Structure formats: structure tokens, C-alpha cells
Amino acid sequence: MFNIMTKYRLFNKYIMFVFLILLLGLFIEMFVESGIYQVIPSQFEKYYHEETLGMSKEEKAEFRKRTISNLVDYDLYAELPSMIFNFLLPVLCCVTVVVFIKEKNGVFIYKFTRGKKRIRVVLSAMLANAAITALALYLAYLIYCIMGIPFLKMQSDNIHEALDFLFGKGFGNKNLPLYYCLVGLVQVFAFSFVYNLFSCSVALITKKIYLPIVVPVVYFIGGNFLFYAPGIRIIGEKLAPAFTVSINGYFNTTAAEACVPLLFPLIISIIMCIFVLKSKERT
């Protein structure tokens, strides 16, 4: 049962779906927002006709190479997909709750009848679902980060200080790809883990399959409206749910601070789990 269950958790269509959607989404937003679509061979003459007029084939190729380099450096490449993080990631990390719901409706009963402890069965399933979802989404982000390394200039005019408290001042600017990969552990992995856990805890108290996806997303959107509201923003901006996934857009911010907004959904998840499991024990 363990081997079959593990294989199902790792290689189901929902995990594959969120992995591919995030990976494609990152590249598509970068492709559109950077304007790099203008330098693909079929479009290059259209957008740079005047600049390349009278140039030889070799000169055009060199000009195109320089243009690509000027359009996107690694810093911009890593930070461009902000809409994906703010609008798509909160949904994707909750979609895989369907796997947990199917397990809850089928495998849980089988395990309970075999005398396994309810708390252990439920918590292990929730943690496995959250960890696998977070890992799949982080892997998509990691592939995106790695793919840009061979083609882009490693330069930055920005200050990257989110990890300075761990690795010393200037670490981010000296090690751009590594910096973004490590920040992604908070921005993608930790965020996805907590919100999937939140989603699974909602699934414990409702039989409706859409609510475990909708509730965390509504919390994310509502929390942003609340903490970004005029008058509250000054003191509450770093408590907004979007602050975690937008860490690269802030100065004087550490990765530890970006984890603070995750405490609220994590605490809510723990409270719901305790409530459900304790009430089940009494019945």
C-alpha cells in the first residue's frame, strides 16, 4: 500500500499539471513582458527593419545577439514573472488538494479499519500532499532559473539583500542565479507548502471539492486588500500574503521577514486540524 500510495502522490495528473503550467507560465510572461519576442528570427526584420537596413547577414546576427543581451539580463529575467507569482501560484498550489480529497474519501477508511491512528494518518497525508506540491512547483521555478544562466548577462543595478543576514553583505549581487534559487525556497516552496496545507485543512471540514481551492485563494486576495489598504499599508504591508511571493520587489527586506505572512494561514490550518481531529475522536 505504501509504495502504491507514494507513486500515486508523486506521479498523478494534478502534480504534473501544476508543474507544467507554472513552468510554461514563467517563460510566457518573461517572453511577453521583456519584448524578447521581437528578436525571434520570424519577427526580427519586422521590428528592427530600420536599424538593420544595409547590414550584411553576419552584421544582422551580431546586432540581434547584442539586442537580446540588452533586452534581458539575468536580474530582469528572474524578476519579470511577477503576475505568475501573484495570480497563478496561489491557485496552482491549492489545485493538488484534489489528490488529498480522493485519499480522504478512500484510503483513510481502509487505514482506519486496520487500526491505524487517525491523527497520524490524516497529518501524514496532509504533509505529504503539501511537500510534494511545493517540491513540484519549486522544481518548475528552479528549471526556469537554470535555463537562463547560459544565455544572459550576470549583472544587476539592484541591491539583493534578502539573504545577507545568512551569507553576508553582497552575497546576492555576487551570486545572482544562486540567490534567486535560494530565495525561491521562500517565494515558491514555503508559500506553496503552507497554502496547500491550508487547502487540505479546509478539505477536512467540507465535502465540497471547490471550497478547499477557493477559500485559500480568497484569503490571499482579501488579505492583500486589507493590508495594502490606505492607512494600513504603512504598518501592514509586510503582513500582506503577496509580500512572500513579491520579496524581490522590496528593499531592506530579509527572507525571514517574507515568511511572516505565512504564519497566519499556518495557524489557521493547525486550529482547523485540531478542531476536526478532536471532534472525530469524541464520536
ZAMARGU-4260 file (C-alpha; in steps of 0.2 Angstrom, whole numbers, plus 5000, padded with zeros to 4 digits):
<rodrens>
0) 5000/5000/5000 | 5014/5012/5004 | 5023/5010/4988 | 5007/5012/4978 | 5002/5027/4988
5) 5018/5035/4986 | 5019/5033/4967 | 5001/5040/4966 | 5005/5055/4976 | 5021/5059/4966
10) 5015/5055/4949 | 4997/5060/4947 | 4990/5071/4934 | 4987/5086/4946 | 5005/5087/4951
15) 5010/5086/4933 | 4998/5099/4928 | 5003/5112/4941 | 5022/5109/4937 | 5019/5111/4918
20) 5008/5126/4920 | 5020/5136/4931 | 5035/5132/4920 | 5026/5137/4905 | 5018/5152/4913
25) 5035/5159/4919 | 5043/5158/4902 | 5027/5165/4893 | 5027/5180/4905 | 5045/5183/4903
30) 5044/5181/4884 | 5030/5194/4883 | 5035/5207/4896 | 5053/5208/4891 | 5049/5211/4872
35) 5061/5197/4868 | 5048/5190/4856 | 5054/5204/4844 | 5070/5196/4841 | 5065/5179/4836
40) 5070/5176/4818 | 5052/5177/4811 | 5049/5194/4819 | 5066/5202/4819 | 5065/5210/4802
45) 5048/5217/4806 | 5053/5226/4822 | 5071/5230/4818 | 5070/5234/4799 | 5076/5252/4800
50) 5091/5248/4812 | 5097/5233/4801 | 5095/5242/4784 | 5110/5239/4774 | 5118/5227/4786
55) 5126/5210/4780 | 5120/5193/4786 | 5134/5192/4799 | 5131/5210/4805 | 5112/5207/4807
60) 5116/5191/4818 | 5128/5201/4829 | 5116/5215/4831 | 5102/5203/4835 | 5114/5195/4848
65) 5118/5212/4856 | 5099/5216/4856 | 5095/5201/4866 | 5108/5204/4878 | 5102/5222/4880
70) 5083/5217/4882 | 5086/5205/4896 | 5099/5202/4909 | 5098/5188/4922 | 5091/5200/4935
75) 5077/5206/4924 | 5074/5188/4918 | 5071/5182/4936 | 5060/5196/4942 | 5049/5198/4926
80) 5036/5184/4930 | 5028/5194/4945 | 5010/5191/4938 | 5013/5172/4939 | 5018/5173/4957
85) 5004/5185/4962 | 4989/5177/4952 | 4993/5160/4947 | 5004/5152/4960 | 4991/5154/4974
90) 4979/5144/4963 | 4991/5131/4957 | 4997/5126/4975 | 4979/5123/4980 | 4973/5113/4965
95) 4983/5097/4971 | 4971/5096/4986 | 4960/5085/4975 | 4973/5071/4977 | 4971/5073/4996
100) 4952/5073/4995 | 4952/5057/4985 | 4964/5049/4998 | 4952/5056/5012 | 4937/5048/5004
105) 4945/5031/5000 | 4961/5026/5008 | 4958/5034/5025 | 4943/5022/5029 | 4954/5007/5024
110) 4968/5013/5036 | 4956/5017/5050 | 4948/5000/5049 | 4966/4992/5050 | 4968/5001/5067
115) 4980/5015/5062 | 4979/5031/5072 | 4968/5044/5064 | 4979/5059/5069 | 4994/5050/5061
120) 4985/5045/5045 | 4977/5062/5042 | 4993/5073/5046 | 5005/5062/5036 | 4993/5063/5021
125) 4992/5082/5023 | 5011/5084/5025 | 5015/5073/5010 | 5002/5082/4999 | 5009/5099/5004
130) 5028/5094/5002 | 5025/5086/4985 | 5015/5100/4978 | 5028/5113/4985 | 5043/5102/4978
135) 5034/5101/4960 | 5031/5120/4959 | 5049/5124/4966 | 5056/5112/4953 | 5047/5121/4939
140) 5054/5138/4946 | 5072/5130/4948 | 5072/5124/4930 | 5066/5142/4924 | 5081/5150/4934
145) 5094/5137/4927 | 5088/5139/4909 | 5093/5157/4909 | 5111/5155/4916 | 5120/5151/4899
150) 5111/5165/4889 | 5110/5180/4900 | 5122/5193/4907 | 5125/5191/4926 | 5124/5209/4930
155) 5112/5219/4941 | 5110/5238/4946 | 5098/5232/4961 | 5103/5228/4978 | 5099/5210/4983
160) 5100/5209/5002 | 5086/5196/5007 | 5099/5183/5011 | 5113/5195/5018 | 5108/5190/5036
165) 5113/5172/5032 | 5128/5174/5019 | 5135/5191/5022 | 5133/5208/5013 | 5134/5207/4994
170) 5130/5189/4993 | 5115/5192/4981 | 5124/5203/4969 | 5139/5191/4968 | 5129/5176/4965
175) 5113/5180/4956 | 5107/5163/4950 | 5111/5155/4967 | 5102/5170/4976 | 5086/5168/4966
180) 5086/5149/4968 | 5088/5151/4987 | 5075/5165/4988 | 5063/5153/4978 | 5063/5142/4993
185) 5053/5155/5002 | 5044/5163/4987 | 5039/5146/4980 | 5042/5131/4991 | 5037/5138/5008
190) 5022/5148/5001 | 5016/5133/4991 | 5018/5121/5006 | 5009/5132/5018 | 4994/5136/5006
195) 4992/5118/5001 | 4992/5114/5020 | 4978/5127/5022 | 4969/5119/5007 | 4970/5102/5015
200) 4964/5108/5032 | 4948/5116/5023 | 4945/5099/5015 | 4944/5091/5032 | 4929/5101/5036
205) 4919/5101/5020 | 4914/5089/5007 | 4913/5102/4993 | 4928/5099/4981 | 4929/5118/4976
210) 4930/5126/4993 | 4947/5119/4998 | 4954/5128/4982 | 4943/5144/4984 | 4945/5148/5002
215) 4964/5150/5002 | 4963/5160/4986 | 4950/5171/4994 | 4961/5173/5009 | 4976/5178/4999
220) 4966/5191/4989 | 4956/5198/5004 | 4972/5199/5014 | 4981/5209/5001 | 4966/5221/5000
225) 4966/5223/5019 | 4985/5225/5022 | 4988/5236/5006 | 4973/5247/5011 | 4977/5266/5013
230) 4981/5269/5031 | 4985/5251/5035 | 4999/5249/5021 | 5012/5258/5031 | 5012/5246/5045
235) 5004/5231/5037 | 5012/5230/5020 | 5024/5216/5026 | 5010/5206/5033 | 5001/5205/5016
240) 5000/5187/5009 | 5008/5194/4992 | 5023/5200/5002 | 5030/5182/5002 | 5029/5180/4983
245) 5034/5198/4980 | 5050/5198/4990 | 5061/5203/4976 | 5051/5219/4973 | 5056/5226/4991
250) 5072/5233/4998 | 5078/5232/5016 | 5069/5215/5017 | 5075/5198/5023 | 5069/5181/5018
255) 5064/5178/5036 | 5053/5193/5035 | 5045/5186/5019 | 5040/5171/5030 | 5030/5181/5042
260) 5014/5182/5031 | 5014/5163/5030 | 5011/5161/5049 | 4993/5167/5048 | 4987/5153/5036
265) 4998/5140/5045 | 4990/5144/5062 | 4973/5144/5054 | 4977/5126/5047 | 4983/5120/5064
270) 4967/5126/5073 | 4956/5118/5060 | 4966/5101/5060 | 4965/5101/5079 | 4946/5105/5079
275) 4942/5092/5066 | 4953/5078/5074 | 4947/5081/5092 | 4929/5081/5087 | 4931/5065/5077
280) 4939/5057/5092 | 4924/5061/5103 | 4912/5052/5091
</rodrens>
